[in-house]
Amino acid sequence: MKHRLLILISASLIILTKAFFAQDKLAQSGMQFLSVASDARSSALAGASTSLNNFANSVFSNPALLADMNNTIDFSANYNLWIADIKYNSFAFAYNPYDGLYGTFGIGFTYVDYGTFEGTIIANNEQGFLETNDFSPNAFALGLTYSKALTDKFSVGGNVKYVYQNLGSFTIARIDSTGENVDASSSMSVFAFDFGTIYKTGYKSLAFGISVQNFSRELRYVRENFQLPLTFNIGVSMDIMDFLPEKFKGHEFWLSIDAIHPRSHPEQLKFGVEYRFINTLFVRGGYLTNDDNVKFTYGIGLKQFGFALDYSYTPFKYFQSVHRFSLRFSL
């Protein structure tokens, strides 16, 4: 019965994925803040975290991974100073009662502050414009996650999130008989869904993961329709040290590879490596294909007494480099 259920779930994922991506609309998606890696560890691995347990932060990559938690509580706070001084903060919390007997529950919250901008409208004067009020765009996403291990090898998870974006109030210059300007608001919101699976093959530490992110209805901004950055991810990961003699116990070297199919840009491959020394010191690196701005990513982490501090560095070709910090606590 369990094997039939696994086959049914896998077949459903394949069918739904084909339906989602039957029509590609490159560069026609909005609320792109949902595509940015939220935590330091994932970004240090170039985002290759679909099959690699990222604890509470798994709510942002593959909700099925929460079922792999060994702790009862896991909390993570992430700070990201994004390009153009955009502040990108996120928090994740996971609760695993009774060793996963009733599944694992999670909450993820992301908030983006785009800064303050001067508003202007076209005018028939020497400058060619008039100043209006300053505006401060912002956005956030609040999600609830549930994950359950169906067998000792196969887990599923889902996430429903409320996504909100406010680009600020703006003024429309009216070119009609009234000659009056009209103030309007650009705020909008929508419910979106993520779901995923993780399969541990039983061959050493080899695992496969699948996730679909940001599935929602179509939105409309003024006259144009757009969709959220729907993304399909397939990932594989393994500890390469599994092939080495037992004397290397205490050393782990994880390789993670993701193939992603996003709505907003062409397909990519993400490669991530993580060296772990007695589960205390972590050195990470990543490589991203088919990207004009980012190729390599780097990171480091420390863990002790239930606390973990992670840092990642992402050099951009056309923008300033990005630094991310994550503080995690588990109990």
Contacts in CASP RR format, 6 or more apart in sequence:
PFRMAT RR
TARGET T0000
AUTHOR 0000-0000-0000
METHOD contacts of the structure
MODEL  1
MKHRLLILISASLIILTKAFFAQDKLAQSGMQFLSVASDARSSALAGAST
SLNNFANSVFSNPALLADMNNTIDFSANYNLWIADIKYNSFAFAYNPYDG
LYGTFGIGFTYVDYGTFEGTIIANNEQGFLETNDFSPNAFALGLTYSKAL
TDKFSVGGNVKYVYQNLGSFTIARIDSTGENVDASSSMSVFAFDFGTIYK
TGYKSLAFGISVQNFSRELRYVRENFQLPLTFNIGVSMDIMDFLPEKFKG
HEFWLSIDAIHPRSHPEQLKFGVEYRFINTLFVRGGYLTNDDNVKFTYGI
GLKQFGFALDYSYTPFKYFQSVHRFSLRFSL
2 150 0 8 1.000
2 151 0 8 1.000
5 150 0 8 1.000
6 150 0 8 1.000
6 151 0 8 1.000
6 154 0 8 1.000
9 156 0 8 1.000
9 197 0 8 1.000
10 197 0 8 1.000
13 195 0 8 1.000
13 196 0 8 1.000
13 197 0 8 1.000
13 210 0 8 1.000
13 212 0 8 1.000
16 212 0 8 1.000
17 212 0 8 1.000
17 232 0 8 1.000
20 212 0 8 1.000
20 215 0 8 1.000
20 230 0 8 1.000
20 232 0 8 1.000
21 230 0 8 1.000
21 232 0 8 1.000
21 261 0 8 1.000
21 263 0 8 1.000
24 263 0 8 1.000
25 227 0 8 1.000
25 263 0 8 1.000
26 263 0 8 1.000
26 264 0 8 1.000
26 265 0 8 1.000
26 266 0 8 1.000
27 264 0 8 1.000
27 265 0 8 1.000
28 226 0 8 1.000
28 227 0 8 1.000
28 263 0 8 1.000
28 264 0 8 1.000
29 226 0 8 1.000
29 227 0 8 1.000
29 228 0 8 1.000
29 229 0 8 1.000
29 230 0 8 1.000
29 263 0 8 1.000
29 264 0 8 1.000
30 219 0 8 1.000
30 226 0 8 1.000
30 227 0 8 1.000
30 228 0 8 1.000
30 229 0 8 1.000
30 264 0 8 1.000
31 139 0 8 1.000
31 163 0 8 1.000
31 165 0 8 1.000
31 228 0 8 1.000
31 229 0 8 1.000
32 229 0 8 1.000
32 264 0 8 1.000
33 88 0 8 1.000
33 110 0 8 1.000
33 112 0 8 1.000
33 139 0 8 1.000
33 141 0 8 1.000
33 165 0 8 1.000
34 110 0 8 1.000
34 141 0 8 1.000
34 163 0 8 1.000
34 192 0 8 1.000
34 213 0 8 1.000
34 214 0 8 1.000
34 228 0 8 1.000
34 229 0 8 1.000
35 214 0 8 1.000
35 229 0 8 1.000
35 231 0 8 1.000
35 262 0 8 1.000
35 264 0 8 1.000
36 80 0 8 1.000
36 82 0 8 1.000
36 88 0 8 1.000
37 43 0 8 1.000
37 47 0 8 1.000
37 60 0 8 1.000
37 324 0 8 1.000
38 57 0 8 1.000
38 60 0 8 1.000
38 78 0 8 1.000
38 80 0 8 1.000
38 88 0 8 1.000
38 90 0 8 1.000
38 92 0 8 1.000
38 110 0 8 1.000
39 54 0 8 1.000
39 57 0 8 1.000
39 60 0 8 1.000
39 76 0 8 1.000
39 78 0 8 1.000
39 90 0 8 1.000
39 92 0 8 1.000
39 310 0 8 1.000
39 324 0 8 1.000
39 326 0 8 1.000
40 78 0 8 1.000
40 299 0 8 1.000
40 301 0 8 1.000
40 310 0 8 1.000
40 311 0 8 1.000
40 312 0 8 1.000
40 324 0 8 1.000
40 325 0 8 1.000
40 326 0 8 1.000
41 49 0 8 1.000
41 54 0 8 1.000
41 57 0 8 1.000
41 282 0 8 1.000
41 284 0 8 1.000
41 301 0 8 1.000
41 310 0 8 1.000
41 312 0 8 1.000
41 326 0 8 1.000
42 49 0 8 1.000
42 54 0 8 1.000
42 57 0 8 1.000
42 60 0 8 1.000
42 61 0 8 1.000
43 80 0 8 1.000
43 297 0 8 1.000
43 312 0 8 1.000
43 314 0 8 1.000
43 322 0 8 1.000
43 324 0 8 1.000
44 274 0 8 1.000
44 284 0 8 1.000
44 285 0 8 1.000
44 286 0 8 1.000
44 297 0 8 1.000
44 298 0 8 1.000
44 299 0 8 1.000
44 300 0 8 1.000
44 310 0 8 1.000
44 311 0 8 1.000
44 312 0 8 1.000
44 313 0 8 1.000
44 324 0 8 1.000
45 52 0 8 1.000
45 256 0 8 1.000
45 270 0 8 1.000
45 272 0 8 1.000
45 273 0 8 1.000
45 274 0 8 1.000
45 284 0 8 1.000
45 285 0 8 1.000
45 286 0 8 1.000
45 297 0 8 1.000
46 270 0 8 1.000
46 271 0 8 1.000
46 272 0 8 1.000
46 285 0 8 1.000
46 286 0 8 1.000
46 287 0 8 1.000
46 288 0 8 1.000
46 294 0 8 1.000
46 296 0 8 1.000
46 297 0 8 1.000
47 61 0 8 1.000
47 258 0 8 1.000
47 270 0 8 1.000
47 272 0 8 1.000
47 286 0 8 1.000
47 288 0 8 1.000
47 297 0 8 1.000
48 235 0 8 1.000
48 237 0 8 1.000
48 256 0 8 1.000
48 257 0 8 1.000
48 258 0 8 1.000
48 270 0 8 1.000
48 271 0 8 1.000
48 272 0 8 1.000
48 286 0 8 1.000
49 58 0 8 1.000
49 61 0 8 1.000
49 62 0 8 1.000
49 256 0 8 1.000
49 258 0 8 1.000
50 61 0 8 1.000
50 62 0 8 1.000
50 209 0 8 1.000
50 210 0 8 1.000
50 211 0 8 1.000
50 233 0 8 1.000
50 234 0 8 1.000
50 235 0 8 1.000
50 256 0 8 1.000
50 258 0 8 1.000
51 62 0 8 1.000
51 65 0 8 1.000
51 198 0 8 1.000
51 207 0 8 1.000
51 208 0 8 1.000
51 209 0 8 1.000
51 235 0 8 1.000
51 236 0 8 1.000
51 237 0 8 1.000
51 256 0 8 1.000
51 258 0 8 1.000
52 65 0 8 1.000
52 207 0 8 1.000
52 237 0 8 1.000
52 254 0 8 1.000
52 256 0 8 1.000
52 274 0 8 1.000
53 65 0 8 1.000
53 68 0 8 1.000
53 69 0 8 1.000
54 60 0 8 1.000
54 61 0 8 1.000
54 65 0 8 1.000
55 69 0 8 1.000
55 71 0 8 1.000
55 74 0 8 1.000
55 76 0 8 1.000
55 94 0 8 1.000
55 328 0 8 1.000
55 330 0 8 1.000
56 66 0 8 1.000
56 74 0 8 1.000
56 75 0 8 1.000
56 76 0 8 1.000
56 92 0 8 1.000
56 93 0 8 1.000
56 94 0 8 1.000
56 106 0 8 1.000
56 328 0 8 1.000
57 76 0 8 1.000
57 78 0 8 1.000
57 92 0 8 1.000
57 326 0 8 1.000
57 328 0 8 1.000
58 64 0 8 1.000
58 65 0 8 1.000
58 66 0 8 1.000
58 92 0 8 1.000
58 94 0 8 1.000
59 66 0 8 1.000
59 92 0 8 1.000
59 94 0 8 1.000
59 106 0 8 1.000
59 107 0 8 1.000
59 108 0 8 1.000
59 143 0 8 1.000
59 145 0 8 1.000
59 159 0 8 1.000
60 90 0 8 1.000
60 92 0 8 1.000
60 108 0 8 1.000
60 110 0 8 1.000
61 211 0 8 1.000
61 233 0 8 1.000
62 196 0 8 1.000
62 198 0 8 1.000
62 209 0 8 1.000
62 210 0 8 1.000
62 211 0 8 1.000
62 233 0 8 1.000
63 145 0 8 1.000
63 146 0 8 1.000
63 147 0 8 1.000
63 157 0 8 1.000
63 158 0 8 1.000
63 159 0 8 1.000
63 194 0 8 1.000
63 195 0 8 1.000
63 196 0 8 1.000
63 211 0 8 1.000
64 147 0 8 1.000
64 155 0 8 1.000
64 156 0 8 1.000
64 157 0 8 1.000
64 158 0 8 1.000
64 195 0 8 1.000
64 196 0 8 1.000
64 197 0 8 1.000
64 198 0 8 1.000
64 209 0 8 1.000
64 211 0 8 1.000
65 147 0 8 1.000
65 155 0 8 1.000
65 198 0 8 1.000
66 94 0 8 1.000
66 96 0 8 1.000
66 104 0 8 1.000
66 105 0 8 1.000
66 106 0 8 1.000
66 145 0 8 1.000
66 147 0 8 1.000
66 157 0 8 1.000
67 100 0 8 1.000
67 103 0 8 1.000
67 104 0 8 1.000
67 147 0 8 1.000
67 148 0 8 1.000
67 149 0 8 1.000
67 155 0 8 1.000
67 156 0 8 1.000
67 157 0 8 1.000
67 198 0 8 1.000
68 149 0 8 1.000
68 155 0 8 1.000
68 198 0 8 1.000
69 94 0 8 1.000
69 96 0 8 1.000
69 100 0 8 1.000
69 104 0 8 1.000
71 96 0 8 1.000
71 330 0 8 1.000
71 331 0 8 1.000
72 95 0 8 1.000
72 96 0 8 1.000
72 97 0 8 1.000
72 331 0 8 1.000
73 93 0 8 1.000
73 94 0 8 1.000
73 95 0 8 1.000
73 96 0 8 1.000
73 330 0 8 1.000
73 331 0 8 1.000
74 92 0 8 1.000
74 93 0 8 1.000
74 94 0 8 1.000
74 96 0 8 1.000
74 328 0 8 1.000
74 329 0 8 1.000
74 330 0 8 1.000
74 331 0 8 1.000
75 91 0 8 1.000
75 92 0 8 1.000
75 93 0 8 1.000
75 94 0 8 1.000
75 328 0 8 1.000
75 329 0 8 1.000
75 330 0 8 1.000
76 91 0 8 1.000
76 92 0 8 1.000
76 93 0 8 1.000
76 326 0 8 1.000
76 327 0 8 1.000
76 328 0 8 1.000
76 329 0 8 1.000
77 89 0 8 1.000
77 90 0 8 1.000
77 91 0 8 1.000
77 326 0 8 1.000
77 327 0 8 1.000
77 328 0 8 1.000
78 89 0 8 1.000
78 90 0 8 1.000
78 91 0 8 1.000
78 92 0 8 1.000
78 324 0 8 1.000
78 325 0 8 1.000
78 326 0 8 1.000
79 88 0 8 1.000
79 89 0 8 1.000
79 324 0 8 1.000
79 325 0 8 1.000
79 326 0 8 1.000
80 87 0 8 1.000
80 88 0 8 1.000
80 89 0 8 1.000
80 90 0 8 1.000
80 322 0 8 1.000
80 323 0 8 1.000
80 324 0 8 1.000
80 325 0 8 1.000
81 87 0 8 1.000
81 88 0 8 1.000
81 322 0 8 1.000
81 323 0 8 1.000
81 324 0 8 1.000
82 88 0 8 1.000
82 112 0 8 1.000
82 322 0 8 1.000
83 316 0 8 1.000
83 319 0 8 1.000
83 320 0 8 1.000
83 322 0 8 1.000
84 319 0 8 1.000
84 320 0 8 1.000
85 115 0 8 1.000
86 112 0 8 1.000
86 113 0 8 1.000
86 114 0 8 1.000
86 115 0 8 1.000
87 112 0 8 1.000
87 113 0 8 1.000
87 115 0 8 1.000
88 110 0 8 1.000
88 111 0 8 1.000
88 112 0 8 1.000
89 110 0 8 1.000
89 111 0 8 1.000
89 112 0 8 1.000
89 113 0 8 1.000
90 108 0 8 1.000
90 109 0 8 1.000
90 110 0 8 1.000
90 111 0 8 1.000
91 107 0 8 1.000
91 108 0 8 1.000
91 109 0 8 1.000
92 106 0 8 1.000
92 107 0 8 1.000
92 108 0 8 1.000
92 109 0 8 1.000
93 106 0 8 1.000
93 107 0 8 1.000
93 108 0 8 1.000
94 104 0 8 1.000
94 105 0 8 1.000
94 106 0 8 1.000
94 107 0 8 1.000
94 145 0 8 1.000
95 104 0 8 1.000
95 105 0 8 1.000
95 106 0 8 1.000
96 103 0 8 1.000
96 104 0 8 1.000
96 105 0 8 1.000
97 103 0 8 1.000
97 105 0 8 1.000
100 148 0 8 1.000
100 149 0 8 1.000
103 146 0 8 1.000
103 147 0 8 1.000
103 148 0 8 1.000
103 149 0 8 1.000
104 146 0 8 1.000
104 147 0 8 1.000
104 148 0 8 1.000
105 144 0 8 1.000
105 145 0 8 1.000
105 146 0 8 1.000
106 144 0 8 1.000
106 145 0 8 1.000
106 146 0 8 1.000
106 147 0 8 1.000
107 142 0 8 1.000
107 143 0 8 1.000
107 144 0 8 1.000
107 145 0 8 1.000
108 141 0 8 1.000
108 142 0 8 1.000
108 143 0 8 1.000
108 144 0 8 1.000
108 145 0 8 1.000
108 161 0 8 1.000
109 140 0 8 1.000
109 141 0 8 1.000
109 142 0 8 1.000
109 143 0 8 1.000
110 140 0 8 1.000
110 141 0 8 1.000
111 138 0 8 1.000
111 139 0 8 1.000
111 140 0 8 1.000
112 138 0 8 1.000
112 139 0 8 1.000
112 140 0 8 1.000
113 136 0 8 1.000
113 138 0 8 1.000
114 136 0 8 1.000
114 137 0 8 1.000
114 138 0 8 1.000
114 139 0 8 1.000
115 136 0 8 1.000
115 137 0 8 1.000
116 134 0 8 1.000
116 135 0 8 1.000
116 136 0 8 1.000
117 134 0 8 1.000
117 135 0 8 1.000
117 136 0 8 1.000
117 137 0 8 1.000
118 131 0 8 1.000
118 134 0 8 1.000
119 131 0 8 1.000
119 132 0 8 1.000
119 133 0 8 1.000
119 134 0 8 1.000
119 135 0 8 1.000
119 170 0 8 1.000
119 171 0 8 1.000
120 129 0 8 1.000
120 130 0 8 1.000
120 131 0 8 1.000
120 132 0 8 1.000
121 129 0 8 1.000
121 130 0 8 1.000
121 132 0 8 1.000
121 171 0 8 1.000
121 172 0 8 1.000
121 173 0 8 1.000
121 181 0 8 1.000
122 128 0 8 1.000
122 129 0 8 1.000
122 173 0 8 1.000
123 129 0 8 1.000
123 130 0 8 1.000
123 173 0 8 1.000
132 170 0 8 1.000
132 171 0 8 1.000
133 169 0 8 1.000
135 167 0 8 1.000
135 168 0 8 1.000
135 169 0 8 1.000
135 170 0 8 1.000
136 168 0 8 1.000
137 165 0 8 1.000
137 166 0 8 1.000
137 167 0 8 1.000
137 168 0 8 1.000
138 165 0 8 1.000
138 166 0 8 1.000
139 163 0 8 1.000
139 164 0 8 1.000
139 165 0 8 1.000
139 166 0 8 1.000
140 163 0 8 1.000
140 164 0 8 1.000
141 161 0 8 1.000
141 162 0 8 1.000
141 163 0 8 1.000
141 164 0 8 1.000
141 192 0 8 1.000
142 161 0 8 1.000
142 162 0 8 1.000
143 159 0 8 1.000
143 160 0 8 1.000
143 161 0 8 1.000
143 162 0 8 1.000
144 159 0 8 1.000
144 160 0 8 1.000
144 161 0 8 1.000
145 157 0 8 1.000
145 158 0 8 1.000
145 159 0 8 1.000
146 157 0 8 1.000
146 158 0 8 1.000
146 159 0 8 1.000
147 155 0 8 1.000
147 156 0 8 1.000
147 157 0 8 1.000
147 158 0 8 1.000
148 155 0 8 1.000
148 156 0 8 1.000
148 157 0 8 1.000
149 155 0 8 1.000
150 156 0 8 1.000
152 200 0 8 1.000
153 199 0 8 1.000
153 200 0 8 1.000
153 201 0 8 1.000
153 202 0 8 1.000
154 197 0 8 1.000
154 198 0 8 1.000
154 199 0 8 1.000
154 200 0 8 1.000
155 197 0 8 1.000
155 198 0 8 1.000
156 195 0 8 1.000
156 196 0 8 1.000
156 197 0 8 1.000
157 195 0 8 1.000
157 196 0 8 1.000
157 197 0 8 1.000
158 193 0 8 1.000
158 194 0 8 1.000
158 195 0 8 1.000
158 196 0 8 1.000
159 193 0 8 1.000
159 194 0 8 1.000
159 195 0 8 1.000
160 191 0 8 1.000
160 192 0 8 1.000
160 193 0 8 1.000
161 191 0 8 1.000
161 192 0 8 1.000
161 193 0 8 1.000
161 194 0 8 1.000
162 189 0 8 1.000
162 190 0 8 1.000
162 191 0 8 1.000
163 189 0 8 1.000
163 190 0 8 1.000
163 191 0 8 1.000
163 192 0 8 1.000
163 216 0 8 1.000
163 228 0 8 1.000
164 187 0 8 1.000
164 188 0 8 1.000
164 189 0 8 1.000
165 187 0 8 1.000
165 188 0 8 1.000
165 189 0 8 1.000
166 185 0 8 1.000
166 186 0 8 1.000
166 187 0 8 1.000
167 186 0 8 1.000
167 187 0 8 1.000
168 185 0 8 1.000
168 186 0 8 1.000
168 187 0 8 1.000
169 183 0 8 1.000
169 184 0 8 1.000
169 185 0 8 1.000
169 186 0 8 1.000
170 183 0 8 1.000
170 184 0 8 1.000
170 185 0 8 1.000
170 186 0 8 1.000
171 181 0 8 1.000
171 182 0 8 1.000
171 183 0 8 1.000
171 184 0 8 1.000
172 181 0 8 1.000
172 182 0 8 1.000
172 183 0 8 1.000
172 184 0 8 1.000
173 181 0 8 1.000
174 180 0 8 1.000
174 181 0 8 1.000
174 182 0 8 1.000
186 221 0 8 1.000
188 219 0 8 1.000
188 221 0 8 1.000
190 216 0 8 1.000
190 217 0 8 1.000
190 219 0 8 1.000
190 228 0 8 1.000
191 216 0 8 1.000
192 214 0 8 1.000
192 215 0 8 1.000
192 216 0 8 1.000
192 228 0 8 1.000
193 215 0 8 1.000
193 216 0 8 1.000
194 211 0 8 1.000
194 212 0 8 1.000
194 213 0 8 1.000
194 214 0 8 1.000
194 215 0 8 1.000
195 211 0 8 1.000
195 212 0 8 1.000
196 209 0 8 1.000
196 210 0 8 1.000
196 211 0 8 1.000
196 212 0 8 1.000
197 209 0 8 1.000
197 210 0 8 1.000
197 211 0 8 1.000
198 207 0 8 1.000
198 208 0 8 1.000
198 209 0 8 1.000
199 207 0 8 1.000
199 208 0 8 1.000
199 209 0 8 1.000
200 206 0 8 1.000
200 207 0 8 1.000
201 207 0 8 1.000
201 208 0 8 1.000
204 238 0 8 1.000
204 239 0 8 1.000
204 242 0 8 1.000
204 243 0 8 1.000
205 237 0 8 1.000
205 238 0 8 1.000
205 239 0 8 1.000
205 242 0 8 1.000
206 236 0 8 1.000
206 237 0 8 1.000
206 238 0 8 1.000
207 236 0 8 1.000
207 237 0 8 1.000
207 238 0 8 1.000
208 234 0 8 1.000
208 235 0 8 1.000
208 236 0 8 1.000
209 233 0 8 1.000
209 234 0 8 1.000
209 235 0 8 1.000
209 236 0 8 1.000
210 232 0 8 1.000
210 233 0 8 1.000
210 234 0 8 1.000
210 235 0 8 1.000
211 232 0 8 1.000
211 233 0 8 1.000
212 230 0 8 1.000
212 231 0 8 1.000
212 232 0 8 1.000
212 233 0 8 1.000
213 229 0 8 1.000
213 230 0 8 1.000
213 231 0 8 1.000
213 233 0 8 1.000
214 228 0 8 1.000
214 229 0 8 1.000
214 230 0 8 1.000
214 231 0 8 1.000
215 228 0 8 1.000
215 230 0 8 1.000
216 227 0 8 1.000
216 228 0 8 1.000
216 230 0 8 1.000
218 225 0 8 1.000
218 226 0 8 1.000
218 227 0 8 1.000
219 225 0 8 1.000
219 226 0 8 1.000
219 227 0 8 1.000
219 228 0 8 1.000
220 226 0 8 1.000
227 263 0 8 1.000
229 262 0 8 1.000
229 263 0 8 1.000
229 264 0 8 1.000
230 262 0 8 1.000
230 263 0 8 1.000
231 260 0 8 1.000
231 261 0 8 1.000
231 262 0 8 1.000
231 263 0 8 1.000
232 260 0 8 1.000
232 261 0 8 1.000
232 262 0 8 1.000
233 258 0 8 1.000
233 259 0 8 1.000
233 260 0 8 1.000
233 261 0 8 1.000
234 258 0 8 1.000
234 259 0 8 1.000
234 260 0 8 1.000
235 256 0 8 1.000
235 257 0 8 1.000
235 258 0 8 1.000
235 259 0 8 1.000
236 256 0 8 1.000
236 257 0 8 1.000
237 254 0 8 1.000
237 255 0 8 1.000
237 256 0 8 1.000
237 257 0 8 1.000
238 254 0 8 1.000
238 255 0 8 1.000
239 252 0 8 1.000
239 253 0 8 1.000
239 254 0 8 1.000
240 253 0 8 1.000
240 254 0 8 1.000
240 255 0 8 1.000
241 248 0 8 1.000
241 251 0 8 1.000
241 252 0 8 1.000
241 253 0 8 1.000
250 276 0 8 1.000
250 277 0 8 1.000
250 278 0 8 1.000
250 279 0 8 1.000
251 275 0 8 1.000
251 276 0 8 1.000
251 277 0 8 1.000
251 278 0 8 1.000
252 274 0 8 1.000
252 275 0 8 1.000
252 276 0 8 1.000
252 279 0 8 1.000
253 273 0 8 1.000
253 274 0 8 1.000
253 275 0 8 1.000
253 276 0 8 1.000
254 273 0 8 1.000
254 274 0 8 1.000
254 275 0 8 1.000
254 276 0 8 1.000
255 271 0 8 1.000
255 272 0 8 1.000
255 273 0 8 1.000
256 270 0 8 1.000
256 271 0 8 1.000
256 272 0 8 1.000
256 273 0 8 1.000
256 274 0 8 1.000
257 269 0 8 1.000
257 270 0 8 1.000
257 271 0 8 1.000
257 272 0 8 1.000
258 269 0 8 1.000
258 270 0 8 1.000
259 267 0 8 1.000
259 268 0 8 1.000
259 269 0 8 1.000
259 270 0 8 1.000
260 267 0 8 1.000
260 268 0 8 1.000
260 269 0 8 1.000
260 270 0 8 1.000
261 267 0 8 1.000
262 268 0 8 1.000
266 290 0 8 1.000
267 290 0 8 1.000
268 288 0 8 1.000
268 289 0 8 1.000
268 290 0 8 1.000
268 291 0 8 1.000
269 288 0 8 1.000
269 289 0 8 1.000
269 290 0 8 1.000
270 286 0 8 1.000
270 287 0 8 1.000
270 288 0 8 1.000
270 289 0 8 1.000
271 286 0 8 1.000
271 287 0 8 1.000
271 288 0 8 1.000
272 284 0 8 1.000
272 285 0 8 1.000
272 286 0 8 1.000
272 287 0 8 1.000
273 284 0 8 1.000
273 285 0 8 1.000
273 286 0 8 1.000
274 282 0 8 1.000
274 283 0 8 1.000
274 284 0 8 1.000
274 285 0 8 1.000
275 282 0 8 1.000
275 283 0 8 1.000
275 284 0 8 1.000
276 282 0 8 1.000
279 303 0 8 1.000
280 302 0 8 1.000
280 303 0 8 1.000
280 304 0 8 1.000
281 301 0 8 1.000
281 302 0 8 1.000
281 303 0 8 1.000
282 300 0 8 1.000
282 301 0 8 1.000
282 302 0 8 1.000
282 303 0 8 1.000
282 310 0 8 1.000
283 299 0 8 1.000
283 300 0 8 1.000
283 301 0 8 1.000
284 297 0 8 1.000
284 298 0 8 1.000
284 299 0 8 1.000
284 300 0 8 1.000
284 301 0 8 1.000
284 312 0 8 1.000
285 296 0 8 1.000
285 297 0 8 1.000
285 298 0 8 1.000
285 299 0 8 1.000
286 296 0 8 1.000
286 297 0 8 1.000
286 298 0 8 1.000
287 295 0 8 1.000
287 296 0 8 1.000
287 297 0 8 1.000
288 294 0 8 1.000
288 295 0 8 1.000
288 296 0 8 1.000
288 297 0 8 1.000
292 317 0 8 1.000
292 318 0 8 1.000
293 316 0 8 1.000
293 317 0 8 1.000
293 318 0 8 1.000
293 319 0 8 1.000
294 314 0 8 1.000
294 315 0 8 1.000
294 316 0 8 1.000
294 317 0 8 1.000
295 317 0 8 1.000
296 315 0 8 1.000
297 312 0 8 1.000
297 313 0 8 1.000
297 314 0 8 1.000
298 312 0 8 1.000
298 313 0 8 1.000
298 314 0 8 1.000
299 310 0 8 1.000
299 311 0 8 1.000
299 312 0 8 1.000
299 313 0 8 1.000
300 310 0 8 1.000
300 311 0 8 1.000
301 308 0 8 1.000
301 309 0 8 1.000
301 310 0 8 1.000
301 311 0 8 1.000
302 308 0 8 1.000
302 309 0 8 1.000
303 309 0 8 1.000
306 329 0 8 1.000
306 330 0 8 1.000
306 331 0 8 1.000
307 327 0 8 1.000
307 328 0 8 1.000
307 329 0 8 1.000
308 326 0 8 1.000
308 327 0 8 1.000
308 328 0 8 1.000
308 329 0 8 1.000
308 330 0 8 1.000
309 325 0 8 1.000
309 326 0 8 1.000
309 327 0 8 1.000
309 328 0 8 1.000
310 324 0 8 1.000
310 325 0 8 1.000
310 326 0 8 1.000
310 328 0 8 1.000
311 323 0 8 1.000
311 324 0 8 1.000
311 325 0 8 1.000
311 326 0 8 1.000
312 323 0 8 1.000
312 324 0 8 1.000
313 321 0 8 1.000
313 322 0 8 1.000
313 323 0 8 1.000
314 321 0 8 1.000
314 322 0 8 1.000
314 323 0 8 1.000
314 324 0 8 1.000
315 321 0 8 1.000
316 322 0 8 1.000
END
